[in-house]
Amino acid sequence: MNIIVLGSGAWGTALAMLLVQNGHRVTLWCRNPEKAQEMRLTLQNPRLEGVSLPPALSVSHRLEDAREAELVLFATPSFSIRETAQAAAPFLRPDSILLSAAKGVEQDTCLRMTEILRQVCGSSHPVAALSGPSHAEEVARQMPTGVVAASEDLQTAKAVQDVFMNPYFRVYTNTDIIGVELCGALKNIVALGCGIADGLGYGDNARALLITRAMSEAGTLCFRAGGKGSTIGGLAGTGDLIVTCTSRHSRNHRAGILIGQGHSVEEAIRQVGAVVEGYYAAHSFRRLAEKLQVPMPICESIHAVLYHGMRPDGAMRLLMERDRKEEFPSHG
């Protein structure tokens, strides 16, 4: 299959490498012409230190290369998905599959990534999302990984599954694209929160508390948004939460640790040196939760720390002192 990957960060590059290994003809699009030239010459991406790019991978700064692509993989940060889609749209085949590997919700519209792709590129394209516990560093080194290909159309999800599946990259299908995308975006916020708790010196108990109760919040939000609350128990939910909230590879978790240790939000993001998706997602999810009238106290508290200067220890104390409640409220 002829595939173009839009976005040459660590994740886009790791997926492009995997697709080449699977025998596909792959172009990795890089916004910066100088960076594209450097990657072609060195067969290296600074975002994936110590990993060599396969010679068969074509690296380009030309969006015109999308003209022949049967599958267009969007792997840019979530905040630039719309801009990238608008730039690429004139060059897309009307039947090409549009696949989002970005995890987020647009701030002004509360739209999911695939909703943006469909809005910008037109309804003729099959649309899907790829999500799950998948650090780029490990995928690039061919370590066992499991993800979800989600689409409202099962045949589209199966087509994506077929393209990506190999002995070290296992892909499951799921028709709950709403739940999969919302879970993928929410985990970045929770990872920030867990990092903050770690930076404050709290232990495993606090991390488990935040992860578990955030799952409850996410399940309610997914259901209210039209997805399945049960999706939170799968790879896109629980799996991604575990990975992102506990791993040294997680930019969101590292930023949270710095904030918990007393660094400003701006300084923490600067030190991480790459996009901290949870920072943007916290604002988007707060708006979405308000729109859907879903209480999300953990996300609300993290938002207060990130955007309103609340002290991290004060935010945790407010969460712990909330009114008593049942873990699983009975209905009827």
C-alpha positions, 0 to 999 in steps of 0.5 A: 500500500502507498502510505504517507505519514504526516508528522515527523516527530517520534510517534510518526517516525516510529509508525513510518518505520513499522509500515516500511518493515511491513512492506508498504511504500511509505513517505514521512512528511516533515514540515521543515525542509531542512529537517527533512534533508538532514533525516534523509542524509543521516537516517536519524531522527533526533526524537528517536535517539539511537534508532536508524531509519530504514533506507526504504523510507522516503522523507519529504517536505512536500504535501503533494506527495499525498496524491498517490497515498491510499492511507494518510496517517496524521501523526502531528500534535493534536493542536495542529491537526486542523492546519495540517488537514487543511494544507493536505486536503487539496492533494488527497485521493477521494477514497484514501483512508484518513487515520489519526494517531494524534490524541486530543480534543480541539480546544475551541470546538471540542471536536475529536481528531477524526471529526476534524479530519472529516470536517476538513477533508470531506465525508467521502474518506473512510476515517479511523483512529489508532490509539493505545499504550504505545511509546514511540521509543519502544515501537521503533525498537520493535518491542511487543505493543498492542493498540486499537484501530477504531472506526464506526465502519468495521471494515475500515478498522480491519483495513487499518489492522491489516496494514499495521499488524505484525509479530511485535505490533498487535492491533485490535479493532473497535467500532467505538471511535468516540470512546477510543479517541476520548480515552486517548486524550484523557490519559495525557491529563491524568498522566500530568496529575500522577506526575504532580503527585509523584513530584509532591512525594506521594506514593503508589497509593495516590497514583492508583487512586488518581488512575482509578477514579479518573477511569470512572470520570472517563467512562461517564464522559464517554457514555454521555458523548455517545460512546461506550463507557466500557471502552475505558477498560480496554487498551485505549483506556486502562492500557494507555493510562497505565503506560502514560502515568507510570513510564519514564518515556511519558512527557506528560508524567515528566512535566507533572513531576516538575510542577509537583516539585515547584517549577512553574507550568511554563518552566516544566514544559520548557524542560521537557522540550517537546509537546505536552499534550495533557496541557492542551487536553486539560482545557479542552476536556474542561469545556467538553465536560461542562458542555455534557454536564459531566462532573470531572473533579480530577480533571478540574483540579489539574486544570486549576493547577495548570491554568489558574495557579492553584498549588498542587498540594492544595488541589490534592487536598481538595480532592481528598476532602470532597463529600463522601460518596459510593464507589458505584452508586446504585440506580433505581 
